[in-house]
Amino acid sequence: MGGVHGTVAPGYEPVRDAFVRNFGERGERGAAVAVYRDGRRVVDLWGGAKDVDGDVGAGDAPWERGTAQIVRSATKGVAAAVPLLLHQRGELDLDAPVGSYWPEFKARGKERVLVRHVLAHRAGVPALDRPLTPAEALDPDLGAAVVAAQAPFWEPGEDHGYHAQTYSWLVGELVRRVTGRPIGEWIADEIARPLGLDLWVGLPASEAEAGRAGRLGRIEAPAGPGGLRMRPKRNVAEAYADAESLTRRAFGAIDPSPDENDAAYRAAALPASNGVATADGLAGFYAGLVGGGLFTPATVEAARAEASAGPDRVLVVNTRFGLGYMLHGAASPLLGPGSFGHPGRGGALGFADPESGVAFGYVTNGMNKGVTADPRAQALVRAVRESL
């Protein structure tokens, strides 16, 4: 599969060791990890094949430092920064009804859904009565209209459940109504370009043509530690097996599942699921939040203040959310109690830990079955903790 390349600062050798072991013991095919400490890059590693089905030894393209990959729901953490920055600038009220910016959304009992409910997965619309096809899902106008017409599955604000796919149209349309700009364009202009990040929500044709993004796919990794903590009376496997469960319906809001390697899918802006980033781009984003001038201290506290906690109606485990970010806990272990960030289903992870000054990014082309606590990412997080 090719060797591991890159550098680690003195003291961070455990991260390199864990990254190497991911290839030998945890089924890694191609991946990268980057870590910043107080704004300084201390880990920058990559290895394996660019494409999940590639073999560097057979002459296939290796993963290079600039290789990017779809990070699935780790995109949500990037997208959440937009409404929080708009709030920070006085352009969006987190306590205002969504319908005050997006009148059509008030339909069918959603009049009292607040902006903060959307970010904390409390809006009550994690699924759709009729799933969108992959082609329909790429149309932001259609996606927004369908979500606006959807009746909530619980009284908005009274409970929480992970909005796995509908988060795309909820946050995307809210940002468009407030700013007049698509969310992917806003991220490019206001976050990625000023910070020099290789990170996109909607991969530009120029980057696609340059072959920056590798192919991803499912892997069958050896059994290892990690994964979701199950609730006693109903486990995650049962929820996924039940076609009528809210779990299946939430993750199946786009049906059939889109081809994530398709150029049209990568070019669209689905802020719940199709961000493309390098590990350094993802880590650099979180470094920008906590020390790079994006978030004020007050906004950092708003992002990581617990807004939802306990049994999650969709993930069927206890989850903790701030405003747009998963918080450290059993379902999604991060570096420490004050960490905030977001995993991507199957592998990717990005987060910041303000207390230690750490910002972390991990991307991979091999998708495991887990949702929020991939063993490879967790091994790297443990190694970072050991290095501090």
N, C-alpha and C positions, 0 to 999 in steps of 0.2 A: 504493500500500500504506500510505500514511500516513507521517509523519515519525518521527524518533527523539526520544524525550523522556527527561528525567531530568537527572542531574547527575554531574559528575566533579570530584574535588578537583584543585587545581593540580598539574601534573606527570603526571596520568593522562589527558591529552588523547589519547594514542595509542590508548587503549582505545575511546574514542568513535569515533575515526577507523576503527578496525578493525570496530567494530560497524556503522557506516554502510556500510562496504564489503561486509559480509556480505549486506546487502540488494541492493546493486547488482551484486555480482560472484559471489556464492556461493549464490544462489537462496533466501535467507532469506524466509520468509513472515510469521512473527510470532515474537518472541523477547524475552528479557530477560537481562541479565547484572548481577551484583552482586559487588563485591570489598570485603573488609575488610582493613585493615592494623592490626595490634596492637589489634584490637577496635573500630576506628573505620571506619565505612563510607566508602570513598573512590570507589567507582563504583556507580551505581544508574541503569541505563539500560533502556529498553524501547521497542518500536516494532512497527509492522506491524499485522496483523489478529489478533484473538483466535483465530479459527478458521482452520485451514490453507487452507480453501476460501473464505475471506472476502476482501472487497475493501473497504477503508476508503473508497476513493474512490466506491464505489457505495452507501455508506451502511451497510455491515456494521459490526459492533462492532469497535472498535479494541482492541489489546492495551493494557491499563492497568497501572498499577503493581501492583495487587493480583491480576492475572491469574495463575492457577496452571496447571500442566500435568503430565501424567504424565511421569515422568522415567526410566521403564524401569529398567535395571539400576543407575542411580545410587541407586536405593532400597537396594541391597545395602550401600552404605557407611553409610546411616542404620541399617539393621537390625543391622549388625555392632557398632555401639556398645552394643547391649543386652547381649549376653553379656560384652563387655569391662567394662561398668559393673558387671554382676553379679559378675564376677571381682574387680573393684576393691573391691566391698563385702563380699567374702568369702562370697558365696552360690553361686559356681560355680567349679569347678576346671578350668582349661584343659587340664590333663594327665590328667583323669579320662576313663574310657571313656564315650561317649555313653550306652551301655546302663546305666550306673549311675544315670542319671536317667530313662531311657526304656527299660525292660527289653525291650519288644517289638523294639527296634531291633537287638538282638544276633543276630537270625536270619541264617542263610545266610552265615556267615563274617564278620560285621561286629562281632564281639565286641571286637576291638582298635581300632576306630575311636575316636579321642580327640576331645574337643571342639575342640582346636586343628586337627585334620585337617579338620573341617567348615569352619572359618573360612578355611583355607588351600587349599580345593578339592582335598583329598587323600583324601576319604572313599571315593572309588571308585564313587559312585552318581550320575553326572551325567545318566543317562538311565533310562527305564523300559521294561520288557519290553512293557507295554501303555500307550501314552499315555493321559492323562486327557482327557476332553472338556472344553470350557470350563466347562460346568455342574458337572462333577465337581471341577474344579480349585478352585472357589470353596468347597468343603467342606473345612475344615481337618482334620477327623477322617479323612475318606477319603484325602486327600493324605498325611497322616502314616502311615496304615496301609499304603498302597501302597509308600511309600519304605522303611518298616520291613521289608517283606517282600521287597524287591528284593535280588537277589544283586549283589555288587560286580563292576565291570568290570575291576578290577585289585586287587592286594593293597593293602588300605587302608593309607595312610601311605607307600607305596613310590613313588608317582608323583603327578602332579597333572594335573587337567583341569577346565576351567571348568564349574561346576555351574549352568548358565544358568537353569534353571527349578526343579530340585529343591532348590536353596538355600532356596526359600520354605518348604517343609515341614520341611527339616532344622533350620533356625534357628528357625522359628516354633514347632515342636513342642518343641524343646529349651527355649526360653524359657517356654513354657506349663507344661512339667513342673516347671521350677525355681520359677517364680513363681506358678503357678496363674492367670495372666492372659494373655489373647491379646496377641501382640506389638504389634499396632497400638494397643491400649489402653495398654500400657506406654509406648510411645513418646510418645503424647499426654500422659500424666500426668507422666512423669518427664523428658522432654526438650522437646517442642514447647511445651507450655503454660508451664512455668517460664521458658523463654527467649523466649517471645512469638513463636514461629516459625510462619509459614504453611507447614506441612508436615504431611502426613498419610500413614499407611499404612492405608488404609481411609477413604475420603472421607466425612465425616459428611453425613447428609441435609441438615442446615441449610446446609452449605457448597455442596452440590450444587444445592440449591434457589436459592441466591443467585447461581448461575451463575458461580462463581469460575473453574471449569476450562474452558479452551478445547478445541476439537476438534483432534486431531492426525491426521496422515496422511502418506503417502509423498510425497516430492518428487523430481524429477529435477533435481538441481543441476548447474550447469556443472562440467566437469572442473577439479580443483584439486589442490593439494598435500595430503599427509596420507594416511591410510589405514594398513592393517596392512602390516607388512613380511613378505613371503612367505618361507617356507622353500624351499630350492632344489628339492627333489624332489617337493613336493606343495603346491599353492597353495590358498588359501581357497576360491576358486571351485570347484575340483574337489571339495573336501570337502562343500560345500553341495549340489553336483549329485548326489552319491552318496547315495541314499535309505538305504543301510545304514551309512553312516559314523557314527561317534560324534558328529561335529559336528551332522549333521542330526537325529540322535536326541535329542541333548541340548537343542537349541533347539526340537525338536518334542515335548517331553515333555507339552505341551498341544497337542492336535490335534483339529480345525483351530485355527489361531491365534484367540485371543479377540478380540472387538470391544472395543478399548481405550476407545472412546467410550461404551460401554454403562454405564448408571448402576449396574447390579448388579456389574459388574466393578470399577468404581472404588470401590464401597462395601466390597468384600472386602479382606482383608489378605493380599496376596501379597508378602512382603518381598523377593523376588527381582526384582520387575518392575513393581509398580503403585503405587508411591508417587506422591503428587501434591504439588507444591511450587511456590512462587514462586522466582525466582532469589535473592531476598533471603533467603527461608527456607532454601534450600540452602546459601548462603554463610554465613548466620548459624549454621547447625548446625555447620559446620566451625570457625567462629570460636569457638563454644562448646567444641569439643573441645580446641583448643590454647591458648586464653587466657581462656575464659569459665567455667572451673571444673568442666566435666564430667569431663575426663580428668586424672588426675594425671600428672606427667612420666613416671612408670614405665609408665603405661598407654599414653601416646603412643608410647613406645619399643616396647612390645609390639605395638601396632597396625602399626608401620612396620618392624619387624625382618623381614628377608627369611625367609619360611617356605617358599616355593615359587619355583623359578626354572628356566628352560630350556624345552624343547619342551613345549607344552601339548597334551594328548591331544584336546582338544575344539577349541580355537581354531586349532590347527595352526600356531602361531607361538611364538616364545619369549615367555613372560610371566613377570612377577614379582608375587608376592602377599605381603603381610604377613598379619596375622590379620584377614581380612574386607575388606582394602583392596588395590586395585591399587597398585603402586609405580611410580615413574618409570622408564620404559624405552622401547625402540623401539615396542613394541605400544601403549603408553599414555603418551605424553609428558605430563608434568606440568610444574610450574615449575622443579624442580631435584631433585637426587639424594635429598634428604630428604623430598620430598613424598609424601603418601599420600591416596588418595581413590577415586573410582569413576566411570567413564563410564557412560552409558546408551546402549544400541544405537540408532544413528541420530542422536545429537546431544548429549543432556544431559551435563553434567559438573560434578562437585563435588569439591573437594579442599582440603587444608590444606598449607601449607609452613611448618613451625615455625621454620626458620632465618630466614626473612624476615618472619614474622608474618602472612603472607597467607592468607586464606580466600576461596575462589572458588566461584561458582555460576552456571551457565548453563543455561537451559531454552528449549525451542523447540517449535513445533507442527509443524515440517517434518522428517520423518524421512528421513535419507539412508540409503544402503545399508551404510555402514561400521559396524563393531561398536565399536571402542574409540578411534578417533583421528579425530573429525570435523573437516574442514577449518575450519568456522566456529569451533568451540571452540578449535582450535589457533591460529587467527589471534588470538583474544582473549588466549590465554595468552602468546603471543609479545609482544603489546602490553603486558600487565601486566609482563612481564620487562623490557621496554624502559623502563617507567615507574619502576622501582625505583631 
